[in-house]
Amino acid sequence: MYSVIVVPPMCGSSDGQLRIAAGEQLTFGRAGTDGSLTIDHQGVPRVAGSITAHRNFWLLSNLSEDQTYVVENPEGAGEHIKIAPGRLDAPVPFEFSRVVLPAAGDLLAFDVWAPRHAFRSVERHGLSGALTTPAFALDRTKRYFAVLAALCEPRLRGEPHAPLPAVEQLVDRLRSVWPTVSRSAVYWNIDYLAVKLRLRPGPDMAEPGLRVNGKKESLVSLALRFDLIREDDLAVLAPAPLPPTSEVAR
């Protein structure tokens, strides 16, 4: 039973995919030996690394001398791990991964899928006693959650390093679901979220005159890091506007 699927660069069909079972290993690099993944680029070491399938996840070994590899989660809004040169058998927890190799000024990538991830039910199974206090209590029906969704939208839609929207852009984005929205209302909700998520002290504990910078960046970072908002939550916004039709398309 295969547990890991490797999708080479520019692979357009399932015929080119490489499948390995638990305990099996696949090497990758410029040399291109039988059964390995060949990455034909002079900036890639002859034997750059290896992938080992292990039950429902996989291990990555970085066999380069001086290049750090990055493994991105394409669905994780910027989530990634770094694999230092010489690191062996680093576990990769993502179900969908993109391995990024720096190579003589280029960034080369291939995908690795681990489709056999297992999840335990989070139900209480009849346990008695008090409920566990949630770490972050957000009500998805409130306007502050729509503001948070609009703030996180560019990064949730696959641009992990996208600049955050300005307040004017947030007002425009929210107007269809919140016709009376204003700049001051957006600012108020951002401040409220910063207090609610304990990124800044409440009014009764704040030091007079102390200004907190980077609230939007801190909010988005915390929300995405702990999955307080996911791509499915963007349903609280109106559908994203279509990009303008290009002259060629006309």
C-alpha positions as CSV (number, residue, x, y, z in Angstrom):
1,M,0.0,0.0,0.0
2,Y,1.5,3.3,-1.1
3,S,1.5,6.0,1.6
4,V,3.4,8.9,-0.1
5,I,3.1,10.3,-3.6
6,V,5.8,12.5,-5.1
7,V,4.8,14.8,-7.9
8,P,7.8,15.9,-10.0
9,P,8.1,19.5,-11.3
10,M,6.0,20.1,-14.4
11,C,4.2,16.8,-13.9
12,G,0.8,17.1,-15.6
13,S,-0.7,13.7,-15.1
14,S,-0.7,10.8,-12.6
15,D,1.5,8.8,-15.0
16,G,4.6,10.8,-13.9
17,Q,4.0,10.5,-10.2
18,L,6.2,8.5,-8.0
19,R,4.7,6.3,-5.3
20,I,6.5,4.9,-2.3
21,A,5.2,2.6,0.5
22,A,6.0,2.8,4.2
23,G,9.7,2.0,4.7
24,E,10.7,2.7,1.1
25,Q,13.0,5.6,0.1
26,L,13.3,7.9,-2.9
27,T,16.3,10.0,-3.6
28,F,16.3,13.2,-5.6
29,G,18.9,15.3,-7.2
30,R,20.7,16.1,-10.5
31,A,22.3,12.7,-11.0
32,G,19.1,10.9,-11.9
33,T,19.6,7.2,-11.0
34,D,17.1,4.5,-11.7
35,G,13.9,5.0,-9.6
36,S,15.0,8.4,-8.3
37,L,13.5,11.8,-8.9
38,T,15.7,13.7,-11.4
39,I,15.9,17.5,-11.0
40,D,17.9,18.7,-14.0
41,H,19.5,21.9,-12.8
42,Q,23.2,22.7,-12.4
43,G,22.4,24.3,-9.0
44,V,21.0,21.1,-7.6
45,P,23.5,18.6,-6.0
46,R,23.9,15.3,-7.7
47,V,22.3,13.6,-4.7
48,A,20.4,16.4,-3.0
49,G,18.2,14.5,-0.6
50,S,15.9,11.6,0.1
51,I,12.3,11.0,1.0
52,T,11.3,8.1,3.2
53,A,7.7,7.1,3.6
54,H,6.8,6.2,7.2
55,R,3.2,5.1,7.9
56,N,1.1,8.2,7.3
57,F,3.8,10.8,7.1
58,W,7.3,11.1,5.6
59,L,10.9,11.9,6.4
60,L,13.1,14.3,4.5
61,S,16.9,14.2,4.5
62,N,18.9,17.2,3.2
63,L,22.1,15.8,1.7
64,S,23.4,19.2,0.4
65,E,26.5,20.8,1.8
66,D,25.2,24.3,2.4
67,Q,21.6,24.8,1.2
68,T,18.6,24.9,3.6
69,Y,15.5,23.3,2.1
70,V,12.0,24.7,2.9
71,V,8.9,22.5,3.0
72,E,5.7,24.5,2.6
73,N,2.2,23.6,3.4
74,P,0.3,25.0,0.3
75,E,-2.9,25.0,2.3
76,G,-1.3,26.5,5.4
77,A,-1.3,30.2,4.6
78,G,2.5,30.5,4.9
79,E,3.1,27.5,7.2
80,H,6.5,25.9,6.6
81,I,9.4,24.1,8.1
82,K,13.1,24.5,7.3
83,I,15.5,21.5,6.9
84,A,19.1,22.5,7.5
85,P,22.0,21.0,5.4
86,G,23.0,17.6,6.6
87,R,19.7,17.0,8.6
88,L,18.6,13.4,8.3
89,D,15.1,12.0,8.6
90,A,13.3,15.2,9.5
91,P,9.6,14.4,9.9
92,V,7.2,16.3,7.7
93,P,3.7,16.5,9.2
94,F,1.8,18.1,6.3
95,E,-0.8,16.2,4.2
96,F,0.1,18.4,1.2
97,S,3.7,19.6,1.0
98,R,5.9,21.6,-1.4
99,V,9.6,21.0,-1.2
100,V,11.5,24.2,-2.3
101,L,15.1,23.9,-3.3
102,P,17.3,27.0,-3.8
103,A,19.4,26.5,-6.9
104,A,21.8,29.0,-8.3
105,G,19.4,31.9,-8.0
106,D,16.3,29.9,-8.8
107,L,13.7,28.3,-6.5
108,L,12.8,24.8,-7.7
109,A,9.8,22.9,-6.2
110,F,8.1,19.6,-6.3
111,D,5.1,18.3,-4.3
112,V,4.8,15.5,-1.9
113,W,1.4,14.1,-0.8
114,A,0.7,12.0,2.2
115,P,-2.9,11.1,1.7
116,R,-3.2,8.6,4.5
117,H,-3.3,11.0,7.4
118,A,-5.6,9.8,10.2
119,F,-7.6,11.9,12.6
120,R,-9.2,10.9,15.9
121,S,-12.7,12.1,16.7
122,V,-12.6,15.1,19.0
123,E,-15.9,14.2,20.7
124,R,-15.9,13.8,24.4
125,H,-17.0,10.2,24.3
126,G,-19.3,10.6,27.3
127,L,-16.7,12.0,29.7
128,S,-18.2,13.8,32.6
129,G,-17.1,16.9,34.3
130,A,-16.5,20.5,33.3
131,L,-15.7,21.3,29.7
132,T,-12.2,22.4,28.8
133,T,-12.0,26.2,28.5
134,P,-11.3,27.1,24.8
135,A,-8.0,28.8,24.1
136,F,-9.6,31.3,21.8
137,A,-13.3,32.0,21.8
138,L,-14.4,33.6,18.5
139,D,-18.0,33.9,17.3
140,R,-18.1,33.4,13.6
141,T,-21.4,35.3,13.3
142,K,-20.0,38.6,14.7
143,R,-18.7,41.5,12.7
144,Y,-15.2,41.3,14.2
145,F,-14.9,37.8,12.6
146,A,-15.7,39.3,9.2
147,V,-13.0,41.9,9.8
148,L,-10.6,39.1,10.7
149,A,-11.6,37.2,7.6
150,A,-11.0,40.2,5.3
151,L,-7.6,40.8,7.0
152,C,-6.5,37.2,6.4
153,E,-8.1,36.7,3.0
154,P,-5.1,37.4,0.8
155,R,-2.9,34.9,2.7
156,L,-5.7,32.3,2.9
157,R,-6.1,32.4,-0.8
158,G,-2.6,31.1,-1.4
159,E,-0.4,34.2,-1.2
160,P,1.4,33.5,2.1
161,H,3.5,36.7,1.9
162,A,0.9,39.0,0.5
163,P,0.8,42.5,2.1
164,L,-2.1,43.0,4.5
165,P,-5.1,45.1,3.2
166,A,-5.2,48.7,4.2
167,V,-8.2,49.9,6.2
168,E,-9.7,51.5,3.1
169,Q,-9.5,48.2,1.3
170,L,-11.1,46.4,4.3
171,V,-14.0,48.8,4.2
172,D,-14.5,48.2,0.4
173,R,-14.3,44.4,0.9
174,L,-16.8,44.3,3.8
175,R,-19.3,46.8,2.4
176,S,-21.4,44.1,0.6
177,V,-22.1,42.2,3.8
178,W,-22.0,45.2,6.1
179,P,-23.4,48.2,4.2
180,T,-22.8,50.7,7.0
181,V,-19.2,49.8,7.6
182,S,-16.8,52.7,8.1
183,R,-13.1,53.2,8.7
184,S,-13.7,53.9,12.4
185,A,-15.8,50.7,12.7
186,V,-13.0,48.6,11.2
187,Y,-10.4,50.2,13.5
188,W,-12.7,49.5,16.5
189,N,-13.1,45.8,15.6
190,I,-9.3,45.5,15.1
191,D,-8.7,46.9,18.5
192,Y,-11.4,44.7,20.0
193,L,-9.8,41.6,18.4
194,A,-6.4,42.6,19.7
195,V,-7.8,42.7,23.3
196,K,-10.0,39.6,22.9
197,L,-7.0,37.5,21.6
198,R,-4.8,39.0,24.4
199,L,-2.4,40.7,22.0
200,R,-2.8,43.9,24.0
201,P,-4.0,44.7,27.5
202,G,-7.6,45.9,28.0
203,P,-8.3,49.6,28.6
204,D,-8.2,49.1,32.4
205,M,-4.7,47.6,32.3
206,A,-3.0,49.5,29.5
207,E,-0.2,51.9,30.3
208,P,-1.2,55.5,29.4
209,G,0.4,56.8,26.3
210,L,1.8,53.4,25.2
211,R,1.1,52.7,21.6
212,V,0.9,49.2,20.2
213,N,2.3,48.9,16.7
214,G,1.7,46.1,14.2
215,K,-1.7,45.0,15.5
216,K,-2.9,43.8,12.1
217,E,0.2,41.8,11.5
218,S,0.0,40.2,15.0
219,L,-3.7,39.4,14.6
220,V,-3.2,37.7,11.2
221,S,-0.1,35.8,12.4
222,L,-1.9,34.5,15.5
223,A,-5.1,33.6,13.6
224,L,-3.3,31.7,10.9
225,R,-0.8,30.0,13.2
226,F,-3.5,28.5,15.4
227,D,-6.1,28.0,12.6
228,L,-8.5,30.4,14.2
229,I,-9.7,31.1,10.7
230,R,-9.5,28.8,7.6
231,E,-10.2,29.3,3.9
232,D,-13.7,27.9,4.4
233,D,-14.5,30.8,6.8
234,L,-14.1,33.3,4.0
235,A,-17.8,32.4,3.3
236,V,-18.6,35.2,5.8
237,L,-17.5,37.6,3.0
238,A,-19.1,38.2,-0.3
239,P,-17.5,36.1,-3.2
240,A,-14.1,37.5,-4.2
241,P,-14.3,39.9,-7.1
242,L,-13.1,38.5,-10.4
243,P,-9.9,40.0,-11.8
244,P,-10.3,42.6,-14.5
245,T,-10.6,41.2,-18.0
246,S,-7.3,41.7,-19.9
247,E,-7.1,43.3,-23.3
248,V,-6.0,39.9,-24.7
249,A,-9.1,38.2,-23.3
250,R,-11.3,40.6,-25.1
